[in-house]
Each structure stands twice: as C-alpha cells, then as structure tokens.
Amino acid sequence: MNEIKNLKPECIWRNFYALTQVPRPSGHREKVQKFLLDFAKEVGVKAFQDAAGNIVMRKPATPGMENRKTAILQAHMDMVPQKEKDSTHNFETDPIQTYIDGDWVKAKGTTLGADDGLGVAAIMAVMEAKDLKHGPIEALITADEETGMYGANDLPEGELEGEILLNLDTEEEGELIIGSAGGVDITATMDYQEADSDKEDIAVRVIIKGLKGGHSGLEIGVGRGNANKMLVRIVREAIADDEARLASWHGGNMRNAIPREAEAVLTLPKENKADLIDLVNDYRETFNDEYKGIENEIEVIVEDVELPSKVVPQEIQDNLVDAIYAAHNGVWRYIPSIPNIVETSSNLAIVDIDGGKAAVKILARSSSETKKDELATSIESCFNMAGMKVEFSGAYGGWDPNTDSELIKRMRKIYNELFGNEPKVQVVHAGLECSIILSKYPGLDICSFGPTLQSPHTPSERAHWPSTAKFWALLTKTLEEIPEK
C-alpha cells in the first residue's frame, strides 16, 4: 500500500497516500476536516472551518511577490463510496487500499478517491512547500461536493479574498476547462398499500451486474449500460408474458454514478418459470450484443428466493414499471456548436421499491438552463402520470465560458512553453463547483484542470500517475506567473 508514496512528484503522492488513510465518503466529513486542520497547523499555515463545513487555508506570498493577485486553489474533500459487491470495505472506518498497476494507481475493490483527492493533495503540497514562488494563496476545500455541492452552495459570501480561482477537479491532463454543466436532482416517490402474494406462486430474483458504470456527467456520452434501464425491459416483459408480479426492486446507489447493478424480486406461477429463465437468457445475449465494445461481460442472472408475503398492487406496479421504462436516460442533446460535447443528459440513478414505498432518483445536467428545465419537466411529467410525487432539489446553474479570460490566455502560453504543444480549451459536461462559487464571487477569473483519471465514481477508478508531474508543473508555474494586482 505504501508504494504510491514513492511516485513522482513525491509531494503530491505522499499527501494523497495520507488522505487515503482518512475515511471521507460524502456525508461523513468529520475525520477529513480534522485531518486537514491538523495538517495546516503542522505546516504552519492559517486555517479554519467555516459554517458550511469547508476548510479554508491561507498562505502568504513568498518575499517580493506580495503585490500579486491572490489565487484560490479549490478542490473537494469527499469521495464517492462505490465498491465491488463482494468487498467488505467500510468507507466510514477503513482506509483505501491502493496499488500501482503500470502507469495507473488503483484501489482494491473500491473507488480510489482520486476524485478529488489528488486536487486536495496538490493543495497540501503547495501549502507545505518552502521552495515555490507565488503570491498570496487561499485554499478552499469544499464539503460534500459529490452529493449536492453543499459546501459550495452554503459558502459564505465575503469569506474569500482571492481574485483568481484554480479549480483542481478535472479528469484529463492537457485540458483547460472554461465551462461546465448545471444540474438538478429529481426525486419521484410514492407510498402504496402492499397486496398479498399468491401462495401458489414461486419467487425469483433477477440480477443485472458486471457493468462498468461511471461518472454520470463525464461518461454519460460513452453509451454505457444503465442497470435500471436494462432491468426494466426484463421486468416489463415478465409481467406481460409470464404473469409476474413485482415484489421489490433495488438498483444503483449514487445520483452521480451510472448504476452498475440492479435486482428485482418477482413472483410468478411455477409453470411459467422456464419461460422466465429463457427470457433472462435471451436478454443476457441481447445486452452483450447491444453493448459489444462498450461493456465487457454483462451478467444477467435469475435465482430462486423465498416467496415474499407481499407484492406491489398490480395497477401501481404497471404504472411504476411503465414510468421507469419511459423515463429518459442518457444524452438528451449535444451542444449544437460543439457536436462532440454533451449539452443535456439525465442519469436514472436509483430505483428503490419495497415495503410499501417507491423512490426513483435522477440527476439531470445541462449547460443550457432552458434545456435543463425542459428535460426536468419531461421527467416530472413521466412520473406524474404514474401517480408519483416529484420534487426538485440541489439545483445549480452552469458555468458559462469566458472566452476572453486573461487567466486562460496566460495558462495556454505557460502550457505551450512547458510542454511544446497547445492545451485543449473546452467545456465539460460534469458539474463543477465553479458556477456556484462564481455566483457568489462574480469577479473571479477561473480555470479548472487536473491530472488524468478514468472511471471515477466506480470501483474501476484509476489515476494516471505520470500525468501528475505535468499537472504539478502547470500548477506551480501558473502560481509563479499570477499577475500583479
């Protein structure tokens, strides 16, 4: 596990390793907050925790650079807690177990937490460094970004002093991000009175697993399978052809992660079991054919379970299944002027139906407020027709690109001088905190950048460690060349 501390640049990987030893899943921030405050005290920089749970650090300029603009380094402290089904890892108590696989740093059976642990580690490296040249620096390490951007949303106005914001939460080295999507959480709920199951029936559990999942913004355009949308095809057909009844459904566990697994318990007449097994086998072949070259080996399994005493009433069952089937998932539209960049999308992330309660949770994203509203209303209408209560929450606006940014012009020049080629300047479909912070501090000049990560929000998450050297070189040279006030 300790071997990642020896990677270059050592200042980033040593601090990232220390961070992996601190449990920090979204919603459980006390240990990492204390860790960051203790770190600041140890390296001699001022730090405090604000009312939103964010950690703010301040480091004075190196001698002779006091007249430079103050730069804010920003990252988020929490990580997405995803693990393989057979993993016994407890994200609230256990350290992340890391290892090196060629050019990649990975975790054993869980998310790595490089999103955005490498951004935090870079901030720590800057704060402890004695040999860097820079003007005044602020660090803003936000709380619970992954579950609703609560730290950024509740950031007190007037707390920050900086004029330039460097967001360290981008997953492709060589990209300078100047805009990002906004988003809104959509939750559809319903309470229902359960019906008795037919005592002559049998019960099976249908399971879909083995999907790659992924970040519901960055990887929504790749075309990966959504376990909930796959499962609904089987369930609907089983209801129509095999007299199946839905007893329960559990799929996905994070709004911002494409669901990798889903399962439903169905009851049905015993004489129809063979037909259901054939149906499952047919869909296993269909799914693997449809997603050939995108997914690896999709598992579709049927197993016997004890007959539950209760099922979903038939009319409610049919309405729920139809709504899940009809609800949009995936890309809604690409940016007309940039056809290869997703503008608007939704992720049918979580389905929980059991014990008289049904809930469907979706994250809709868009860099266009009007298209985001259109998509959200479409989804609301779909679940309204099923008799569900639909609520919106956690809305945040998109980050509109500033094509005249002086910071971007300067960083493009620096990147070219350092590496001999041009960086890619673009908009990203992920939701970044930049838009929220910019709404509170409208004068900020902003750029988001970072090292290369792949498959964040999944147990396959990995960090390309050679890219961290270029990321560190760009960060430190940018701090050295922050303009005067």
Disulfide bonds with the S-S distance in Angstrom:
none
